[in-house]
Amino acid sequence: MGVLPEATQGTRLTLGEILTALGYVVGGLVFWLAARERKLATNGIGRLALIGIVAGVIGAKITELVAMGWPTQVPAAAALDPRVGGRALLGGMIVGWVAVEIAKRVMGIRRSTGDLFALALPAGEAIGRIGCYFNGCCYGKVCSLPWAVFQHDAWRHPTQLYSAVSAATIFVVLWAFRKKMAYEGQLFLVYLLLFGATRFLVELFRWQDHYIMGLSSMQWFCIDLMSIATFRLIRNKNRPPAKLTPC
C-alpha cells in the first residue's frame, strides 16, 4: 500500500490543510456576495452553490487520490478521511462544473451562473494555494533565485505562491470589470482565458516528471481552455444582453 503524505498522517489539521479548507469557504462567500449583487441570492442559487462546492471538493479529492495511486497504492479507506486529498484544482473544477450543469437542468435554471463562479474560483484559489505552500504540494523546479524556498530537499521556485498571486490578480481584475461585461457569461469566459494564460506560465516553473511534446499535460489543457474561451468571446462579440429572469 502507498504511503500517505506526511501532512495527512497526524491527528490534527495542519496550517496548510486549514488554509486549503478556508479557500473553499472564501470561494463560497464570494459566490454568494456576487449572487446578491446580481439579485440572484435565491434558495435555488444557494443550493446550486452548495452542489458546486461539494462536488468540487469531492472531485479534487478523488483526482488527487487517484494520482497518488488510490485504491491500490493508497488505502481505500483514505477516501473517507477528510484530511486526505482535495488539492487537485483541475479535478475539482471539472467535477464541480459538471455537477452544477446537471443540477441546473434538474432545477430548471436557465440563467447563466458562470460569472458567479468566475469570481468565486480565483478568490478561493488565492487562499488555497497558500495552503499548498504549507502542505508542500504543487512545488516548483530547482532554482537558485533569491526568493527560492527549501522544499523536498532542494531550493525551488515557490510555485504555490506564484499561483496564489496569479489567482488574486485575476480576482481583482474580474471584480473591477464585473459590471462592464456585455452579457451574462462573458466574465466566466474571460476568467477561463486568464486562468489558462497564467497557469500555463506557472507550469514553466512547476516540477514535472512527464511532458508531451515539450509541454506538461496541464499546459496542453490550458491551450485548449484558452482556445475555447477565445473562440466563444469572438463568436459572442455582438451577442445582445440576456433577459434576466429569477432562478
Phi, psi and omega in degrees: 000148181288164179262130180287153177306147185303324184293344183258001186270345180275179180263344180257150174288137178274169178300320179298318180293322178296317180292324177299314178295322180297328178301318178294321180295314180298318178300317179296319179294317179296320177302313182292321178296318179294323178294319178297319181298326180266012181057041179245009183282066180257172177298323179297315179292324177300315178294322180295318178297317180297318178299316180296318180294311181297314180296322178295318178297314180297316180297317179295322181293310182295320179299315180292320180297317178298320178296332179279350179107012178291139006259009183274316183264347177237137182309136180302327181293347180299335180295338181265356181271115182295344181274351185256130177079187178095014182246003181272094186301315184300312179299320179295320180296314184293311181295319178297317179296314179300316181297319180294318180296320177294316180297322179298319179295316181295320183275353179075024178274118182255343182286142181295135177242003183300326182295331178292318178289332179298330177270323183290319185296310179292328178296315179292321181294323181303323178279315183299325181291331174294324174298320177300323180299313180285334177286336181085008179266171177056037187280168187261180178285161178294136178208172179236028181286156182301331182262014178298150179241149182270108179219142178053049172065026178199160175277127189224164170297133176280069187296334176298320179286327173302315181295321180297315179295319179299314181296317179297320179295317178299317180299314181298316180296312182293322179296321181292327184255009187298330182268001182254006179286145185284333183204159178294134181102340180293322180299322180294320178296321177296321178299314180300320179295314181291319178298314181300317182292314182289321180292324176302316181292318180298325180298337178295335183251356182272142182294134180225148175240005181211129179232151176239109182054043175085357180236152177285163179299325179292325178293322176295321177297320179297321177298315177299316182298314180294323180295314180296315181297317179296316179300316181293321179296318179291316181296325183267014186305319182255022181289131180288154178303141182287148175285119185281126178233149180293154180254000000 
